[in-house]
Amino acid sequence: IDKYLYAMRLSDETLMDIMSRFKKEMKNGLSRDFNPTATVKMLPTFVRSIPDGSEKGDFIALDLGGSSFRILRVQVNHEKNQNVHMESEIYDTPENIMHGSGSQGILITWTKRFKASGVEGADVVKLLHRAIKKRGDYDANIVAVVNDTVGTMMTCGYDDQQCEVGLIIGTGTNACYMEELRHIDLVEGDEGRMCINTEWGAFGDDGSLEDIRTEFDREIDRGSLNPGKQLFEKMVSGMYMGELVRLILVKMAKEGLLFEGRITPELLTRGKFNTSDVSAIEKNKEGLHNAKEILTRLGVEPSDDDCVSVQHVCTIVSFRSANLVAATLGAVLNRLRDNKGTPRLRTTVGVDGSLYKTHPQYSRRFHKTLRRLVPDSDVRFLLSESGSGKGAAMVTAVAYRLAEQHRQIEETLAHFRLTKEMLLEVKRRMRVEMEMGLRKQTHDKAVVKMLPSFVRSTPDGTETGDFLALDLGGTNFRVLLVKIRSGKKRTVEMHNKIYAIPIEIMQGTGEELFDHIVSCISDFLDYMGIKGPRMPLGFTFSFPCKQKSLDAGVLITWTKGFKATDCVGHDVATLLRDAVKRREEFDLDVVAVVNDTVGTMMTCAYEEPTCEVGLIVGTGSNACYMEEMKNVEMVEGTEGRMCINMEWGAFGDNGSLDDIRTNYDKLVDEFSLNAGKQRFEKMISGMYLGEIVRNILIDFTKKGFLFRGQISEPLKTRGIFETKFLSQIESDRLALLQVRAILQQLGLNSTCDDSILVKTVCGVVSRRAAQLCGAGMAAVVDKIRENRGLDRLNVTVGVDGTLYKLHPHFSRIMYQTVKELSPKCNVSFLLSEDGSGKGAALITAVGVRLRGETSS
């Protein structure tokens, strides 16, 4: 018998080969170019998510897939024990109806002896709708058309959320699995996953399995309802297995190898030997006894040897089936593993089907072969109960859950989506606030302070000399030596050293803070070997200051976590000079107190004379620009221009942005160090965007839209969601796998759906930030244009800040917004290098130059 059925015994090498053939077929089915001619159709099911356990509701499922069909009522309660309650009725489908006439699902072809006319190529949902309407006594909302294989996966997915494969080995055979949307050419979009119904029964219909098909397989196919179709299914499924064995027995009997050559009419009759007989004969204990009974029924008077032989034939046929299905499933598992980019795959396969369930040896052999073929996969098999009924209800329940979630998510995120009208209104309000800050009588109550910087000119190229710069604006500060050379070849050479400010000094006394700064300057002068001559110094002090002159600035309020006492209301240049005196080691000429935004403009203007605006969008946000002196009522004189440090972060502190602030903005503000202050900055700058996102994620998790409703410890931690993560997550080059990896670093175990939602939230928040920033900028450039009475203004904005530099879309969206809101201005943005260091030195150089011009 072994020799006789040699062609049915498949080596592991052959199985590995079949596995790679099937993997190729899957790829063809998914690709737009090859799908039309592919035999394995890889049909998209539009099922984008497996159950997450929060599904609930009351559903009707209709299960049509054979000679009878079921109607089920499925109640899904989402309580602790996730119970599913089902009642069902079975109805017969009379033969004359099966062969009579007959959300979007187009029937490709009938199988399983159905032949009803007028249905192939039609949308079965429409046909069902029409039939329901025709009756007129009830109505139903048809949510989903479900393939039973997908139903199998979904049923198991409800109990085990690792389940991402469905497998049926019964009358027919098929498999489905969760594929990455980016690989599915036939469906729009590339984020997320979708269940693919492989329809693998047709594997081999193009001749790719001819080398392993036997004469018996060909004979079965010739006698079937659909010759040349579903060739793989005909080799492995329950519908044909008994028939395969019968054909082998007939041929062996004809050749005198069985039953002493006896052939009876029963043995020659199709359908007299069933797959259930194969199962009975292969039972461990009573198998031979069963064989005797079954063969006696066929009238062949079997001997004991005949019974052993027939048992062996059954084993070879059913074992081949298990081996082949293991090979094709192995290909699916390999594909899943490659998609995830993991060395080992851990997954669950939901299984259904009479052959798998009732054949005594099938599942054991199948699992064993699979383990040999894909040793790097840990697979759990979960028996699915009622995949076609409960599964259909599950697909519907998930669809309901997703639709409802989508609605609520959209409703929430709608508050972040700003129309052009809203942005024009923001621009208009910014302009109003700017005017208030510039005017003497309204300046005191203005929130956008429009502080004069006493910088009256941008560099003209004649600046020259060695300058010190001090840059204090955060937890670190820098001391720099900047050598500026004028002439034909203008050069700027810089040396710097970075020093930390411990938190106890940030929040200690003012004297301690400035003594620390001076000791660091002393270290730097030693380091550079220049302790001696009195050098001019520019002091970049990135906190709100009221300047009385270029070299005197009074601190209005601390920001960014600083709390040093006895500084607010004092001139910071004097505080620095006093600390230098206390040290008695060296002397400094403090020429200029510089705001980093003004420094940014100056650095850029050194390279590009049309630069008259500075913008920072980093940890914080601010802007400055060259204003006409006649409009600067806080400073004497009407000639020329002066750079105005807007301090625009405080825009909205008087409630003027309340109509566009969301609950999340209010939460972030409430828990910040300076509640109620810098509201505009809190909507657009790097220090806060991650916090806004984190608050939305917490809300979505509480509502069960994310992380299976479980709020992890990291997610509760303020500040964990740094803005650099926003930039990384929104990068177009990042696949969702990498988004998951970033979330994992944050201790957030995310599914694919979670990753998509997190990416969406990040996008909405950063887009709004860029648009608001653009609206503010539009107000500034239009004011400059009107100041000068121009029809068109060409102006350059010097920009700095990590958010602007590192975020993949921020600069583009901001630029588009300015263009839309200020169509009469040609605005170019130029990245400014080191406004706070180089910029401070340039301001100092311009200050020294102007001082010289005045005295001469």
ZIWOZI-V76882 format. One record per backbone hydrogen bond with DSSP energy under -1.0 kcal/mol. NH is the residue of the N-H (numbers start at 0). CO is the residue of the C=O. E is the energy in kcal/mol with one decimal. If there is no record, write none. Layout:
[[NH,CO,E] [NH,CO,E]]
This chain:
[[4,0,-3.0] [5,2,-1.4] [7,4,-2.3] [8,5,-1.7] [14,10,-2.3] [15,11,-2.7] [16,12,-2.0] [17,13,-2.5] [18,14,-2.5] [19,15,-2.2] [20,16,-2.2] [21,17,-2.7] [22,18,-2.1] [23,19,-1.8] [24,20,-2.2] [25,21,-2.5] [26,22,-1.9] [27,23,-2.4] [28,24,-2.5] [29,25,-1.7] [30,26,-1.2] [34,30,-2.2] [36,33,-1.0] [37,33,-1.0] [41,197,-1.5] [42,196,-2.4] [44,194,-2.0] [56,75,-2.4] [58,73,-3.0] [60,71,-2.5] [62,69,-2.8] [68,90,-3.0] [69,62,-1.9] [70,88,-2.4] [71,60,-3.0] [72,86,-2.9] [73,58,-3.2] [74,84,-3.1] [75,56,-3.2] [76,82,-2.3] [78,76,-1.4] [81,78,-1.8] [84,74,-2.7] [86,72,-2.0] [88,70,-2.2] [90,68,-3.3] [92,66,-2.2] [96,93,-1.3] [97,93,-2.2] [98,94,-1.8] [99,96,-1.0] [101,116,-2.8] [106,121,-2.2] [113,110,-1.8] [114,97,-1.9] [115,97,-1.1] [116,99,-2.8] [120,106,-3.6] [121,118,-2.6] [123,104,-2.8] [126,122,-1.9] [127,123,-2.2] [128,124,-3.1] [129,125,-2.8] [130,126,-2.1] [131,127,-2.5] [132,128,-2.7] [133,129,-2.4] [134,130,-1.5] [135,131,-2.4] [150,146,-2.3] [151,147,-2.1] [152,148,-1.9] [153,149,-2.7] [154,150,-2.6] [155,151,-1.9] [156,152,-2.4] [157,153,-1.3] [159,155,-2.6] [162,159,-2.1] [163,347,-1.6] [165,175,-2.7] [166,349,-2.8] [167,173,-2.9] [168,351,-2.4] [169,171,-2.9] [173,167,-1.6] [175,165,-2.4] [176,195,-1.5] [177,163,-1.8] [178,193,-2.9] [180,191,-3.1] [182,179,-2.0] [183,180,-1.7] [184,29,-1.8] [184,182,-1.1] [186,183,-1.5] [193,178,-2.6] [194,46,-3.0] [195,176,-3.1] [196,42,-2.9] [197,174,-2.1] [201,198,-1.3] [202,199,-2.1] [204,201,-2.5] [206,203,-2.2] [209,206,-1.4] [211,208,-1.9] [212,208,-1.1] [217,213,-1.9] [218,214,-2.0] [219,215,-2.5] [220,216,-2.2] [221,217,-2.4] [222,218,-1.8] [223,220,-1.5] [228,225,-2.0] [231,200,-1.0] [232,200,-1.9] [233,229,-2.0] [234,231,-1.2] [235,231,-1.2] [236,232,-3.0] [237,169,-3.6] [238,170,-1.9] [239,236,-1.3] [240,236,-1.1] [243,239,-2.5] [244,240,-2.2] [245,241,-2.5] [246,242,-2.4] [247,243,-2.1] [248,244,-2.8] [249,245,-2.6] [250,246,-2.2] [251,247,-2.7] [252,248,-2.6] [253,249,-2.7] [254,250,-1.6] [255,252,-1.8] [256,251,-3.0] [260,257,-3.2] [261,258,-2.5] [267,263,-1.4] [268,265,-1.6] [271,268,-1.6] [277,273,-1.4] [278,274,-2.3] [279,275,-2.1] [280,276,-2.6] [281,277,-1.7] [282,279,-1.1] [289,285,-2.7] [290,286,-2.5] [291,287,-2.2] [292,288,-2.0] [293,289,-2.8] [294,290,-2.9] [295,291,-2.4] [296,292,-2.0] [297,293,-1.1] [298,295,-1.6] [299,294,-1.8] [306,302,-1.9] [307,303,-2.1] [308,304,-2.8] [309,305,-3.0] [310,306,-2.2] [311,307,-2.0] [312,308,-2.3] [313,309,-2.7] [314,310,-2.2] [315,311,-2.3] [316,312,-2.4] [317,313,-2.8] [318,314,-2.7] [319,315,-2.1] [320,316,-1.6] [321,317,-2.2] [322,318,-2.6] [323,319,-2.7] [324,320,-2.4] [325,321,-2.0] [326,322,-1.9] [327,323,-2.2] [328,324,-2.7] [329,325,-2.3] [330,326,-1.6] [331,327,-1.7] [332,328,-2.7] [333,329,-2.6] [334,330,-2.0] [335,331,-2.3] [336,332,-2.6] [337,333,-2.6] [338,334,-2.6] [339,335,-2.0] [340,336,-1.2] [341,336,-1.4] [344,375,-2.1] [346,377,-2.1] [347,161,-1.4] [348,379,-3.0] [349,164,-3.0] [350,381,-2.8] [351,166,-2.0] [355,168,-2.0] [356,352,-2.2] [357,353,-3.3] [358,354,-1.7] [364,360,-2.3] [365,361,-2.7] [366,362,-2.7] [367,363,-2.1] [368,364,-2.5] [369,365,-2.3] [370,366,-2.3] [371,367,-1.5] [372,368,-2.3] [373,369,-2.9] [376,373,-1.4] [377,344,-3.7] [379,346,-2.2] [381,348,-2.8] [383,350,-3.3] [389,385,-1.4] [390,385,-1.4] [392,388,-2.0] [393,389,-2.4] [394,390,-2.7] [395,391,-2.1] [396,392,-3.0] [397,393,-3.2] [398,394,-2.6] [399,395,-2.8] [400,396,-2.9] [401,397,-3.2] [402,398,-2.5] [403,399,-2.7] [404,400,-2.9] [405,401,-3.2] [406,402,-2.2] [407,403,-2.4] [408,404,-3.3] [409,405,-2.8] [410,406,-2.2] [411,407,-2.1] [412,408,-2.9] [413,409,-1.9] [414,411,-1.1] [415,412,-1.9] [416,413,-1.0] [422,418,-2.2] [423,419,-2.6] [424,420,-1.9] [425,421,-2.1] [426,422,-2.5] [427,423,-2.4] [428,424,-2.5] [429,425,-2.5] [430,426,-2.1] [431,427,-2.0] [432,428,-2.4] [433,429,-2.4] [434,430,-2.2] [435,431,-1.9] [436,432,-2.1] [437,433,-1.7] [438,434,-1.6] [442,438,-1.7] [448,446,-1.0] [449,645,-1.8] [450,644,-2.5] [452,642,-2.0] [464,483,-2.8] [466,481,-2.8] [467,535,-2.7] [468,479,-2.1] [469,537,-2.6] [470,477,-2.6] [471,539,-2.9] [476,498,-2.8] [477,470,-1.8] [478,496,-2.1] [479,468,-2.9] [480,494,-2.9] [481,466,-3.3] [482,492,-3.3] [483,464,-3.0] [484,490,-2.7] [490,484,-1.8] [492,482,-2.6] [494,480,-2.2] [496,478,-1.9] [498,476,-3.3] [500,474,-2.4] [504,501,-1.1] [505,501,-2.1] [506,502,-1.8] [507,504,-1.2] [509,564,-1.0] [512,508,-2.0] [513,509,-2.5] [514,510,-2.5] [515,511,-2.2] [516,512,-2.0] [517,513,-2.5] [518,514,-2.2] [519,515,-1.7] [520,516,-2.1] [521,517,-2.5] [522,518,-1.8] [523,519,-2.2] [524,520,-2.7] [525,521,-2.1] [526,522,-2.5] [527,523,-2.6] [529,524,-2.5] [536,588,-2.9] [537,467,-2.3] [538,591,-3.2] [539,469,-3.4] [540,593,-3.0] [541,471,-2.5] [542,540,-2.0] [545,553,-3.3] [547,551,-1.8] [548,551,-1.3] [551,548,-1.5] [553,545,-3.3] [554,569,-2.3] [555,543,-2.9] [561,558,-1.8] [562,505,-2.4] [564,507,-2.2] [568,554,-3.2] [569,566,-2.5] [571,552,-3.0] [574,570,-2.1] [575,571,-2.2] [576,572,-2.7] [577,573,-3.0] [578,574,-1.7] [579,575,-2.1] [580,576,-2.3] [581,577,-2.4] [582,578,-1.4] [583,579,-1.6] [588,534,-2.6] [590,536,-2.0] [590,588,-1.1] [591,536,-1.4] [592,549,-3.1] [593,538,-3.2] [598,594,-2.2] [599,595,-2.3] [600,596,-1.9] [601,597,-2.4] [602,598,-2.6] [603,599,-1.7] [604,600,-2.5] [605,601,-1.5] [607,603,-2.5] [610,607,-2.3] [611,795,-1.5] [612,795,-1.0] [613,623,-2.6] [614,797,-2.7] [615,621,-2.8] [616,799,-2.5] [617,619,-2.9] [621,615,-1.6] [623,613,-2.2] [624,643,-1.3] [625,611,-1.8] [626,641,-2.9] [628,639,-2.8] [630,627,-1.8] [631,628,-1.3] [632,437,-1.1] [632,630,-1.5] [634,631,-1.4] [641,626,-2.5] [642,454,-2.7] [643,624,-3.0] [644,450,-3.1] [645,622,-1.9] [649,646,-1.3] [650,647,-1.9] [652,649,-2.5] [654,651,-2.2] [657,654,-1.5] [659,656,-2.0] [660,656,-1.1] [665,661,-1.9] [666,662,-2.2] [667,663,-2.5] [668,664,-2.4] [669,665,-2.7] [670,666,-2.0] [671,668,-1.4] [676,673,-2.2] [679,648,-1.0] [679,650,-1.0] [680,648,-1.9] [681,677,-1.9] [682,679,-1.5] [684,680,-2.8] [685,617,-3.3] [686,618,-1.9] [687,684,-1.7] [688,684,-1.6] [691,687,-2.3] [692,688,-2.6] [693,689,-2.7] [694,690,-2.3] [695,691,-2.1] [696,692,-2.8] [697,693,-2.4] [698,694,-2.0] [699,695,-2.9] [700,696,-2.4] [701,697,-2.7] [702,698,-1.8] [703,700,-1.6] [704,699,-3.0] [708,705,-3.2] [709,706,-2.6] [715,712,-1.2] [716,713,-1.7] [719,716,-1.5] [721,719,-1.8] [724,721,-1.2] [726,722,-2.0] [727,723,-2.2] [728,724,-3.3] [729,725,-2.2] [730,727,-1.1] [733,730,-1.4] [738,734,-1.4] [739,735,-2.7] [740,736,-1.8] [741,737,-2.3] [742,738,-2.5] [743,739,-2.3] [744,740,-1.9] [745,741,-1.1] [746,743,-2.4] [747,742,-3.0] [754,750,-2.1] [755,751,-1.9] [756,752,-2.2] [757,753,-2.8] [758,754,-2.4] [759,755,-2.3] [760,756,-2.7] [761,757,-2.6] [762,758,-2.3] [763,759,-2.4] [764,760,-2.3] [765,761,-2.6] [766,762,-2.1] [767,763,-1.9] [768,764,-1.8] [769,765,-2.4] [770,766,-2.4] [771,767,-2.8] [772,768,-2.4] [773,769,-2.2] [774,770,-2.4] [775,771,-2.1] [776,772,-2.3] [777,773,-2.5] [778,774,-1.6] [779,775,-1.6] [780,776,-2.6] [781,777,-2.0] [782,778,-1.5] [783,779,-2.1] [784,780,-2.3] [785,781,-2.6] [786,782,-3.0] [787,783,-1.7] [788,785,-1.4] [789,784,-2.3] [792,823,-1.7] [794,825,-2.4] [795,609,-1.9] [796,827,-3.1] [797,612,-3.0] [798,829,-2.8] [799,614,-1.9] [803,616,-1.9] [804,800,-2.3] [805,801,-3.4] [806,802,-1.8] [812,808,-2.4] [813,809,-2.6] [814,810,-2.4] [815,811,-2.4] [816,812,-2.3] [817,813,-2.4] [818,814,-2.3] [819,815,-2.4] [820,816,-2.6] [821,817,-2.4] [824,821,-1.9] [825,792,-3.5] [827,794,-2.3] [829,796,-3.0] [831,798,-3.5] [837,833,-1.1] [838,833,-1.5] [840,836,-1.9] [841,837,-2.4] [842,838,-2.5] [843,839,-2.3] [844,840,-2.8] [845,841,-3.1] [846,842,-2.8] [847,843,-3.0] [848,844,-2.6] [849,845,-3.0] [850,846,-2.5] [851,847,-2.2] [852,848,-2.5] [853,849,-2.8] [854,850,-2.3] [855,851,-2.4]]
